[in-house]
Amino acid sequence: MTERGGAVRLTDFSHGAGCACKLSPADLRTVLGLMRGSSAAADPDLLVGYDTADDAAVYRLRDDLAVVVTTDFFTPIVDDPYDWGRIAATNALSDVYAMGGVPLVALNLVAWPREGLRFELLARVLDGGADVISTAGAVVAGGHSIDDPEPKYGLAVVGTVHPDRVLTNAGAQAGDAVVLTKPIGLGVISTAVKRGAVPPPLVETAVTVMTTLNADARDAALALGPAVHAATDVTGFGLLGHLHELLAASGVAAEVDPAAVPVLDGVRALLDAGMVAGGTQRNHAFVTETAPVDWGGLPFAEQLLLTDAQTSGGLLLAVDPARVDDLVAELQARSALAAAVVARLVDGPPGAIRVREAPAG
């Protein structure tokens, strides 16, 4: 057990913090390419499967009801067990919100080193998760645990949605504006937490961002009805990684305005100090080689920010350009952490991204 100042540092037990421990998009493509296939595509009631790399599965039960099914778990991202539980639960719920759904029931997923960490710490993790699930109006109804030398926590979540109101990542159109609802830089901060090199106030800010539910962002999107064409949340693949998935699923390309992307204060200083997650580096390599991204003259450090591996980030919403001001107003009225227009969708190779040059001066 690793201690500092008498306290257990949970992040010392993990090889990567939060969603930065995910397999890369390239790794997932390799695995899916090796699979024999699935019979799911033959079921007309499966409204959303894994073929478009969307956030959750959606299955129609009847004409006016579908279920949203998702799961997410990761290694410690902060050292406080209660906060880790809250962050993991908020992150798991985000996939339901990204589909336009309402969470209903959740199951805990636990891996815990029974000989290395006290069970009291696990209880605090579960308390944090349960409190967030309760705040979301859902319930925790059980779960599953295993003995594992590296602690991991998350949840499987089931929600509901009307089949005609499902938000997917596959409906974006050329001309759409893309709005981001939370600032980025969380991967940089979590890396600094793991290395013991982050000011406590910045940790508090990051925890606030990561435990802010995307329910208000979902509500703002649904308030605009069919004017919001596509949605996804921003997590381990970074802003451009998840934007690329939305573009590829929708058959369009994008121009990104890096100056418009909100970044948490203090993140650039940490980035300059070398606080870059391994997941971020894999994200950068993937979008550069696969999307592909035309970085223009963007400095490398700023490129890393746009591919920074987020945990429990905001929603990306593709909206009719005639209604983008309405969406921004809806988000602001609901006190969203950000309502930034970060990109414009264009005709072009599906998934391709061009980073706009910053204006001179």
C-alpha positions as CSV (number, residue, x, y, z in Angstrom):
1,M,0.0,0.0,0.0
2,T,1.4,3.4,-1.0
3,E,0.9,6.2,1.4
4,R,1.7,9.9,1.4
5,G,1.1,12.0,4.5
6,G,-0.7,9.0,6.0
7,A,-3.2,8.7,3.2
8,V,-3.5,6.0,0.6
9,R,-2.9,7.2,-2.9
10,L,-5.2,5.2,-5.1
11,T,-3.6,6.4,-8.3
12,D,-0.4,4.7,-7.3
13,F,-2.3,1.4,-7.9
14,S,-3.2,2.1,-11.5
15,H,-1.1,2.0,-14.7
16,G,-3.3,4.7,-16.2
17,A,-5.7,7.2,-14.8
18,G,-9.4,7.1,-15.7
19,C,-10.4,6.8,-19.3
20,A,-6.8,7.2,-20.4
21,C,-6.5,3.5,-19.6
22,K,-8.9,2.6,-22.4
23,L,-7.7,0.6,-25.4
24,S,-7.0,3.0,-28.3
25,P,-9.4,3.4,-31.2
26,A,-6.8,1.6,-33.3
27,D,-6.7,-1.3,-30.9
28,L,-10.5,-1.6,-31.0
29,R,-10.5,-1.6,-34.7
30,T,-8.1,-4.5,-34.7
31,V,-10.2,-6.5,-32.3
32,L,-13.5,-5.9,-34.1
33,G,-11.8,-6.8,-37.4
34,L,-10.8,-10.2,-35.9
35,M,-14.3,-11.0,-34.7
36,R,-16.5,-13.5,-36.6
37,G,-19.4,-11.1,-36.6
38,S,-22.7,-10.9,-34.9
39,S,-26.3,-11.8,-35.5
40,A,-27.4,-8.4,-33.9
41,A,-27.5,-6.7,-37.3
42,A,-30.4,-9.0,-38.3
43,D,-32.6,-7.7,-35.5
44,P,-34.8,-4.8,-36.6
45,D,-35.4,-3.7,-33.0
46,L,-31.7,-3.1,-32.4
47,L,-31.8,0.6,-33.2
48,V,-28.2,1.3,-32.3
49,G,-25.4,-1.3,-32.1
50,Y,-21.7,-1.2,-32.3
51,D,-21.3,-0.7,-36.0
52,T,-21.1,3.2,-35.7
53,A,-19.0,3.2,-32.5
54,D,-21.8,5.0,-30.7
55,D,-22.0,5.6,-26.9
56,A,-24.6,2.9,-26.0
57,A,-26.8,0.3,-27.5
58,V,-30.5,1.1,-28.0
59,Y,-33.1,-1.7,-28.3
60,R,-36.8,-1.1,-29.1
61,L,-39.3,-2.8,-26.8
62,R,-42.4,-1.3,-28.4
63,D,-43.3,1.6,-30.6
64,D,-43.1,4.1,-27.8
65,L,-40.3,2.6,-25.7
66,A,-36.7,1.6,-26.1
67,V,-34.0,0.7,-23.6
68,V,-30.5,2.2,-23.6
69,V,-27.8,-0.2,-22.4
70,T,-24.2,0.8,-21.6
71,T,-21.2,0.1,-19.3
72,D,-18.0,1.9,-18.4
73,F,-15.3,1.3,-15.8
74,F,-11.7,2.5,-15.2
75,T,-8.8,2.6,-12.8
76,P,-8.5,5.3,-10.1
77,I,-8.3,8.9,-11.5
78,V,-8.1,10.7,-8.2
79,D,-6.9,9.6,-4.8
80,D,-10.1,10.2,-2.8
81,P,-12.2,7.0,-3.1
82,Y,-15.6,8.8,-2.7
83,D,-14.7,11.2,-5.6
84,W,-13.5,8.3,-7.7
85,G,-16.8,6.6,-7.3
86,R,-18.7,9.8,-8.1
87,I,-16.6,10.4,-11.3
88,A,-17.0,6.8,-12.5
89,A,-20.8,6.9,-12.0
90,T,-21.1,10.3,-13.7
91,N,-19.0,9.0,-16.6
92,A,-21.1,5.8,-17.0
93,L,-24.4,7.8,-17.0
94,S,-23.1,10.1,-19.7
95,D,-23.5,7.4,-22.4
96,V,-27.2,7.3,-21.6
97,Y,-27.6,11.0,-21.8
98,A,-25.6,11.1,-25.1
99,M,-28.4,8.9,-26.6
100,G,-31.1,11.2,-25.3
101,G,-32.1,8.7,-22.6
102,V,-33.1,8.7,-19.0
103,P,-31.1,6.4,-16.6
104,L,-33.2,3.9,-14.7
105,V,-31.1,1.2,-13.0
106,A,-27.3,0.6,-12.6
107,L,-25.1,-2.3,-11.5
108,N,-21.7,-1.9,-9.9
109,L,-18.6,-3.3,-11.6
110,V,-15.7,-3.8,-9.1
111,A,-12.1,-5.1,-9.3
112,W,-10.3,-4.8,-6.0
113,P,-7.0,-6.0,-4.6
114,R,-8.4,-7.7,-1.4
115,E,-4.8,-8.1,0.0
116,G,-3.7,-4.6,-0.9
117,L,-6.4,-2.1,-0.1
118,R,-8.8,-1.9,2.8
119,F,-12.4,-2.7,2.1
120,E,-13.4,0.6,3.8
121,L,-12.0,2.4,0.8
122,L,-14.1,0.3,-1.5
123,A,-17.2,1.1,0.5
124,R,-16.4,4.8,0.0
125,V,-16.1,4.2,-3.8
126,L,-19.5,2.5,-3.8
127,D,-21.0,5.3,-1.7
128,G,-19.8,7.9,-4.2
129,G,-21.2,6.0,-7.1
130,A,-24.5,5.4,-5.4
131,D,-24.9,9.0,-4.5
132,V,-24.5,10.1,-8.1
133,I,-26.9,7.5,-9.4
134,S,-29.5,8.6,-6.8
135,T,-29.0,12.2,-7.9
136,A,-29.7,11.2,-11.5
137,G,-33.0,9.6,-10.4
138,A,-31.9,6.0,-10.9
139,V,-31.1,3.2,-8.5
140,V,-28.1,0.8,-7.9
141,A,-29.5,-2.7,-7.8
142,G,-26.5,-4.9,-7.3
143,G,-23.3,-5.6,-9.3
144,H,-20.3,-7.9,-9.6
145,S,-16.8,-8.0,-8.0
146,I,-13.5,-9.7,-8.6
147,D,-10.2,-9.9,-6.8
148,D,-7.6,-8.0,-9.0
149,P,-4.2,-6.4,-8.2
150,E,-5.3,-3.2,-10.0
151,P,-8.5,-1.5,-8.6
152,K,-11.2,-0.7,-11.1
153,Y,-14.7,0.6,-10.7
154,G,-17.6,1.5,-12.9
155,L,-21.2,0.6,-13.7
156,A,-23.5,-1.0,-16.2
157,V,-26.5,1.4,-16.7
158,V,-29.9,0.8,-18.3
159,G,-32.1,3.7,-19.3
160,T,-35.1,4.4,-21.4
161,V,-35.8,6.6,-24.4
162,H,-38.6,7.1,-27.0
163,P,-37.5,5.4,-30.2
164,D,-38.3,8.6,-32.1
165,R,-36.1,10.7,-29.9
166,V,-32.9,8.7,-29.9
167,L,-29.8,10.9,-30.3
168,T,-27.0,9.1,-32.2
169,N,-23.6,9.9,-33.6
170,A,-24.7,9.1,-37.2
171,G,-27.1,11.9,-38.1
172,A,-24.8,14.9,-38.5
173,Q,-25.1,16.9,-41.8
174,A,-22.7,19.2,-43.8
175,G,-23.2,22.7,-42.6
176,D,-24.0,21.8,-39.0
177,A,-22.3,23.6,-36.1
178,V,-20.7,21.5,-33.4
179,V,-21.2,22.6,-29.8
180,L,-19.1,21.3,-26.8
181,T,-20.6,21.4,-23.3
182,K,-17.6,21.0,-21.0
183,P,-14.1,22.3,-21.1
184,I,-11.2,19.9,-21.9
185,G,-7.9,19.2,-20.2
186,L,-9.0,16.6,-17.7
187,G,-6.5,14.0,-19.0
188,V,-3.6,16.4,-18.3
189,I,-4.9,17.0,-14.8
190,S,-5.4,13.4,-14.0
191,T,-1.9,12.6,-15.2
192,A,-0.5,15.3,-12.9
193,V,-2.6,13.9,-10.0
194,K,-1.0,10.5,-10.6
195,R,2.5,12.1,-10.6
196,G,1.7,14.2,-7.5
197,A,2.3,17.4,-9.4
198,V,-1.0,19.2,-9.4
199,P,-2.2,22.1,-7.2
200,P,-5.2,21.0,-5.0
201,P,-7.5,23.8,-6.3
202,L,-7.1,22.4,-9.8
203,V,-8.0,18.9,-8.6
204,E,-11.1,20.3,-7.0
205,T,-12.0,22.1,-10.3
206,A,-11.5,18.9,-12.3
207,V,-13.6,16.8,-9.9
208,T,-16.4,19.4,-10.2
209,V,-16.3,19.1,-14.0
210,M,-16.1,15.3,-13.9
211,T,-19.0,15.0,-11.5
212,T,-21.3,17.3,-13.4
213,L,-24.0,15.2,-15.0
214,N,-24.7,15.7,-18.7
215,A,-28.4,15.7,-18.0
216,D,-28.8,19.4,-18.6
217,A,-26.9,19.1,-21.9
218,R,-29.2,16.3,-23.0
219,D,-32.2,18.4,-22.0
220,A,-30.9,21.4,-24.0
221,A,-30.5,19.1,-27.1
222,L,-33.9,17.6,-26.8
223,A,-35.5,21.0,-26.4
224,L,-34.4,21.8,-30.0
225,G,-36.0,18.6,-31.3
226,P,-35.0,17.6,-34.8
227,A,-32.6,20.6,-35.1
228,V,-30.0,18.6,-33.2
229,H,-28.8,16.0,-35.7
230,A,-26.2,14.1,-33.8
231,A,-24.6,13.7,-30.3
232,T,-21.8,11.9,-28.6
233,D,-19.9,12.4,-25.4
234,V,-16.2,13.2,-25.1
235,T,-14.2,10.7,-23.0
236,G,-11.1,8.6,-23.5
237,F,-10.5,9.2,-27.2
238,G,-10.3,12.9,-26.7
239,L,-12.2,15.7,-28.5
240,L,-11.0,14.9,-32.0
241,G,-11.2,11.2,-31.5
242,H,-14.9,11.3,-30.6
243,L,-15.5,14.0,-33.3
244,H,-13.9,11.7,-35.8
245,E,-16.3,8.8,-34.8
246,L,-19.3,11.2,-35.3
247,L,-18.0,12.3,-38.6
248,A,-17.3,8.8,-39.9
249,A,-20.7,7.6,-38.8
250,S,-22.4,10.6,-40.4
251,G,-20.4,10.6,-43.7
252,V,-19.1,14.1,-43.3
253,A,-15.9,16.0,-42.5
254,A,-15.2,18.9,-40.2
255,E,-13.3,22.2,-39.7
256,V,-12.3,22.7,-36.1
257,D,-11.6,26.1,-34.6
258,P,-9.0,25.5,-31.9
259,A,-9.3,29.0,-30.5
260,A,-12.9,28.3,-29.6
261,V,-12.3,25.1,-27.6
262,P,-12.7,25.8,-23.9
263,V,-9.7,24.6,-21.8
264,L,-9.5,24.5,-18.0
265,D,-7.3,27.2,-16.5
266,G,-3.9,25.8,-15.5
267,V,-3.9,22.9,-17.9
268,R,-1.5,24.5,-20.4
269,A,1.1,25.0,-17.7
270,L,0.8,21.3,-16.7
271,L,1.1,20.3,-20.3
272,D,4.3,22.4,-20.7
273,A,5.6,20.4,-17.7
274,G,5.1,17.1,-19.5
275,M,1.8,15.9,-18.0
276,V,0.7,13.9,-21.0
277,A,-1.2,10.7,-20.6
278,G,-0.2,7.6,-22.7
279,G,-3.8,7.5,-23.9
280,T,-3.5,11.0,-25.2
281,Q,-0.4,10.1,-27.2
282,R,-2.2,7.1,-28.7
283,N,-5.2,9.3,-29.5
284,H,-2.9,11.8,-31.3
285,A,-1.3,9.1,-33.4
286,F,-4.7,7.6,-34.3
287,V,-6.4,10.8,-35.5
288,T,-3.3,12.0,-37.3
289,E,-2.9,8.8,-39.3
290,T,-6.5,7.6,-39.6
291,A,-9.0,10.5,-39.5
292,P,-6.9,12.0,-41.0
293,V,-6.3,15.4,-39.3
294,D,-4.8,18.3,-41.1
295,W,-3.2,20.1,-38.2
296,G,-2.2,23.2,-40.3
297,G,0.2,25.2,-38.2
298,L,-1.2,24.3,-34.8
299,P,1.7,23.8,-32.2
300,F,2.2,20.3,-31.0
301,A,1.2,21.1,-27.5
302,E,-2.2,22.4,-28.7
303,Q,-2.6,19.3,-30.8
304,L,-2.2,17.2,-27.7
305,L,-4.9,19.2,-26.0
306,L,-7.4,18.4,-28.7
307,T,-6.6,14.7,-28.3
308,D,-6.4,14.8,-24.5
309,A,-8.0,11.7,-23.0
310,Q,-11.0,13.0,-21.1
311,T,-12.9,11.3,-18.3
312,S,-16.6,12.2,-17.9
313,G,-16.3,15.1,-20.4
314,G,-19.1,17.0,-22.1
315,L,-21.4,16.3,-25.0
316,L,-20.6,17.2,-28.6
317,L,-23.8,18.2,-30.4
318,A,-24.2,18.7,-34.1
319,V,-26.9,21.3,-34.7
320,D,-28.6,23.0,-37.7
321,P,-26.6,26.2,-38.1
322,A,-29.9,28.2,-38.1
323,R,-30.5,27.0,-34.5
324,V,-27.1,27.1,-33.0
325,D,-27.8,30.3,-31.1
326,D,-30.9,28.7,-29.7
327,L,-28.9,25.7,-28.5
328,V,-26.2,27.9,-26.9
329,A,-29.0,29.8,-25.1
330,E,-30.6,26.6,-23.9
331,L,-27.3,25.4,-22.5
332,Q,-26.6,28.7,-20.8
333,A,-30.1,28.7,-19.3
334,R,-29.4,25.3,-17.8
335,S,-26.0,26.4,-16.4
336,A,-23.9,24.1,-18.6
337,L,-20.2,24.3,-18.0
338,A,-19.6,25.4,-21.6
339,A,-21.6,26.2,-24.7
340,A,-18.8,26.6,-27.2
341,V,-19.2,26.3,-31.0
342,V,-16.0,24.4,-31.8
343,A,-16.4,23.2,-35.3
344,R,-18.4,23.3,-38.6
345,L,-19.2,20.2,-40.6
346,V,-18.5,20.1,-44.3
347,D,-18.7,17.8,-47.3
348,G,-15.5,15.8,-47.5
349,P,-14.0,12.4,-46.8
350,P,-16.0,10.9,-43.9
351,G,-14.1,11.4,-40.7
352,A,-11.6,13.9,-42.0
353,I,-10.7,16.9,-39.9
354,R,-9.0,20.2,-40.8
355,V,-7.8,22.5,-38.0
356,R,-8.4,26.1,-38.9
357,E,-5.4,28.5,-38.8
358,A,-5.6,30.9,-35.8
359,P,-6.0,34.5,-36.9
360,A,-2.9,36.6,-37.1
361,G,-2.2,38.8,-34.0
